[in-house]
């Protein structure tokens, strides 16, 4: 419990409060950290007595002649969950250092408690992450898998929807406190599972056995996105799979991954059930997509204004009026730009066949741009 690394941290923190020499001793009486490095590893009989008797021991100048390895000062047993796990000693005139004793003890015990719960949080986070990855990839449930589910108090029988949330443009890893705050936004119980996936993703396995609606999931995710933006300045996207029985959760996970790719293009929440052309796009290899872009809208790649016009046209469902309004241009200017697109690509925006080709070209181009920006 009281490892040398933690003991050294305690010594450094306590030294900020008091200028005297500090030692931390294990329950066997050996110094494991000290402001005087030469004392580390030596036996301290006074600390051993304090640990065994579970009470403060004051060491006088006379005691230095009777007890092995001691110096004048005080020794305070360190308690964790009602057990003595070590001793902290303050060297100096007993009357001078005693007033600091209880404050030092409480500070030390607080540091140990914080460290313990931090380690528990890290262990649980890693365990759940590993379990969820096994779950969404497993073709069958082994005895080990079932044991881990029980150990983590996760109900693997209910029907669930998988949601994958990805933090966008994260400049530095999130701290433990940040992750703790994020996890607390979701109800942690046997029906709801929240797991990290690296430092930029969260995997949610949402219980939908009670008929949870799409609207409720979307509302919850929007509230979470607002929380991320407000507290951490993080933008996010989410892909939502379809409901699946627990043993077939890999299907929902695959759908969530597919939806997330589309969601990342527009920083949105995308449900797999809404995907149409994107389902086909998923199965086309990147080389074919790149060739398609060059063969269709390649001549527009250096024409930023024309590309933005096409994107807005599709965004406005081919409404020329809405497109011109959004771009703040006259309708005649829009017609001119679309005519220019036709001249460069030999594709007409008012021809259904050519329009589909233009749309796919823009779709594939956006995917490639997003991939390059993520690298």
N, C-alpha and C positions, 0 to 999 in steps of 0.2 A: 504493500500500500504506500509506504513512505520510501520512495526510490531516491537515489542520490540526485537525480536531475531536479526533482521537485524540491528536495531539501536545499539545493543551491539557490533555487528561485526564492524560497522562503528567507534564506539568509540575506539575499540582496534586497528584498522588499522590507524586511525588518530593519536593516541597516539604515534605510532612509529615515526611520523614525528615531533612532538612537545611535549615538556615535560609538558605543562600546562594542567589544568583540562578541560575536554570536557563534554558537555552535548548534547543530542539530544532530541528535544521537538516536540510533535505532534502539529497539527494546532489548537488545543484547548488550547494550552499553558501549557500542563503538560509534565514534564520531563519523558521520557520513557527509557532512558539509560544515564549513567554518570560514570565518573571515581570515583566519590564520591557517593557510594551507598545510603547514607542518603538523597540525593537530589531526588532520583528516586520516582516519584509519586507526587512530590510537584509542585505547580503552579509557572510559570515563566512569569510575566507580560511583560517583555521586548521581549521575544520570540513571544508572542501573537501579539504584536505591529508589529514586523518584518514580521510575517506571513501575517497579514492583509494589511500592506503597501507594501509588496513584495519588500523590500529593506533592505540593511544592516542597523543594528542599533548598534551604539556605546554606551556603558554604562560606564559612568564615576563614580567616587567615590560619587559625588553629587546625581547621579541618583539612587544609592543604597538606598537613604533615601526616594525617591519618588515612586519607582516601587516595587511591591511585588515580593519577592523571587529571586531577581537578585543579581549578583555580577559584579564588574567591568570587562569589556572585550568587545567582539563583538558578535553579533548575526547575522547569515547569513541565509536567506531563502533558502531552498533546492527546486529546480525545477525539475519536471519530466513531459515531454510532455507539457511544458509551464504552468503547474499548480504548485502552492506551495503545497508540501506534508509534510513539516515539517521545522524545524529550527535547525541548528547546532550552538552551542555557545562555544566560547573559553574564559576561565576565565584568567584574567591577565591585566597588564598595557596595555591599548588600543594602545598606540604608539608602544609597543613591539610586540603585537600579530596581529595587523592589516596587516602587510606585508605578513603574512601567510594566510590571509583570503580567497583570491580568489583561491589559490592552494587547500586549504582544501575544499572549496565548490565544485570545479571541481572534486576532488577525491571522495567526497561523492556522487555526482550525478552519477559518473561513476560506483561506487559500486552498487548503486540502479538500474541503467540501466542494468548492468550485471546480477544482481539478478532477475530482471523482465524477461529478455529474457531467462534466465536459467529455470525459473518457467514455461514460455510459452513452452519451448522445452520439459520439462518433461511432461507437461499436454498433449501436442500434441502427444508425443511418446506413452504415456499410452492410450490415446483415440484411436489412430490408431491400437495399439496392440489389444485392446479389440474389436474394430470393425472387424478386420480381423479374429479373433478367432470366432466371431459370424457368420461372412460370410461363413467361410469354414465348419461350423457345422450346419448352418441353413437349414432347409428343405423348409422353405418359408420365404418371406420377409415381415416383419411387418411394420406398419407405423413408429414405432420408429426406425427400421433399416434404412428405407429410409430417415428419417429425419437426422440421424447421417451421412449417406453418403453425403447428401447435406451440412451439417455443416462442414464436413472435406474435401469438394470439391473432392470427389472420384467418378469417373465415373464407375458405376456398370453395364453398358450395354455392354461393349466390351468383346470380347473373350480373355481368358487369359491362361497362363501357370504358374503353381505354382512351385516355386523353394524353397527348404528349405536348408539353409546353416547352418552348425554347426561348431563352433570353437572347435578344439580338444586340449585337455590337457591345458585348460585355468587355470592358477594358481591363478588368482585374478580377481575380477569383473572389467570390463572396466569402465573408468571414463566417465562423461558426455561429455567432450571434445572429447574423443575417439569415442563415439557413434555418435556425431555430424559429425565428420570427415568421419566416415563410411557411414552415410546416404547421405552425400554430394557426395559420389561416384556414387550414383544412381539419375537419374533425378526425382525430386519430382514434379509430376503434376497429373492431373486427370486421365491420362492414365496409369501411372506407380505407383504401391503401394509398399512401403517398410515398414516392421513392425518388431519390436523386438518380440521375443518369449522367455521370460526369459532373462538371461544374456549370454547365449551361442548360441542362434539361431537367424537367420534372416529369415523372410518369404518374398519372392518376388512374387508379382503377376504381371507378365510381359504381357503387351499388345501384342497380336499376331494377332489382327484383320487385320493388314497390311501385313500378311503373313511372319512374322519374322521367319527366318530359324533356324534350330537346330544349324548350324555352328555359327551363330551370337550370339546365347545364350551361347554356349560353349566358344567362344572367350571372351565374356564379363565376364564370370565367372572366366576364367583363369587370366584375367587382374586384377580382383578383388582379387583373391587369392594372386597374386604377390604383390598387394598393402598391403594386410594384413601381409604378411611375411616381407616385406621391412620396414613397419612403426611400426608394433606392435609385430613382431616375432611370429605371430599366424599362425598355420597350420589349414586348414579347409577341409571339405568334403561337397559335395552338391548332393541332390537328386532332379531330375527334373521330374515333372509329364507331362502328355500329355495335349494338348490344350483342353479347355472345355468352353462351354458357361457359362456366369457369374452365372446363376442360378444353374448350376451343378458344381461349382468350387470345391465342396467337393470331387468330384471324382479325380480331378487333385491333390488336397492336399493329399489324401490317397495314390496316386501313388508316390508322392514326398517323403512321409514318408517311403514307402516301398523301394524306390530307395536309400534313405539316409542310411538305414541299411547296404546295400551292399557297398555303397560308403565309409562308415566309416572303413570298413575292410582294404581298401587300400589307404585311404586318397585321393580319386579321385572324379570326377564328374560322376555320373551315371544317365543315362536316363531310365525311366521306360520302354520305348519301346524296350530296349535292354534286358530286363529281360526274362528269360525262366525258367530254373530250380529254380531260386530264387523266382519266383511267387508261386511255389508249396511249397518251403521251408517256406514261410511266414505263411502258414496255418498249419504248423506242430508245435505242442506245444513243449516247451523247454525240458520237461521230455522225450518225445519220441526221440528228437534229441540226448539228453545225452545218452540214452539207445543205440541208433544206433551207436554212436561213440564207446562206450565200446564194443559192439558186433562185430564191424568191425575192426577198427584200434586201439582198446584198447591196444593190445600188443606193439604198437609203441609209446605209450605216454611217455615212459621213454627213447626212442631212438630218441633223438633230431636230430641226423644226418640223420636218415632215413626219419623222418618227413619233414625236410627241402628239402631232395632229391625229395620226392613225390610232394611237393608244387612247386618246380622248374620245375619238369616234366610237371605238368599241365599248369604252366605258359608258358612253351615253346611249348605248343600244342603237347605234347608227342614226340617231336623231341629229340632223344637220343643225337645226335651230339650237338645241341644247349644247351641241359641241361648240358652235361659234360663240355662244354666251359664256361658256366655261373658259374658252381660250381668249375671250375679250377681243374677238376679231369680227369683222363684217362678214356676212354670209358669202359675199362675192370672193372675199379673200380665202374663205374655206374652199369654195369651188376651185379656185386657182390652185390651191395646194394639192387637192385631190387629183386635179388634172396633171399636176407635176409628178405625183406618185405614179399615175398611169403611164406617163411618158418614160419614166425611169425603169419601171418594173414590168411594163406591158400587162399589168393586172388592173382591172377596173373595180372600184369599190362599190359599184352599183350592180355588179354581176355576182350572183350567189356563189358560183364556183370559185371565182377569183377572190371573193370576199373571205371565204373559208381559208383559202391559201394564205391570204394576208394575215388573217387572225392567227393561224398556226405559226406563221413566221414570227409575229410579234410575241406570241406565247413562248416559243423556244428561245428567242433572243433574250427575253426577260429572265428565263431560267439560267441561261449561260452567264448573264450579267450578275445575277445574284450569287452564283457559284464562285465567280472570280472575286467578287467583293468579300466573300466569306473567307477566302484563303489568306 
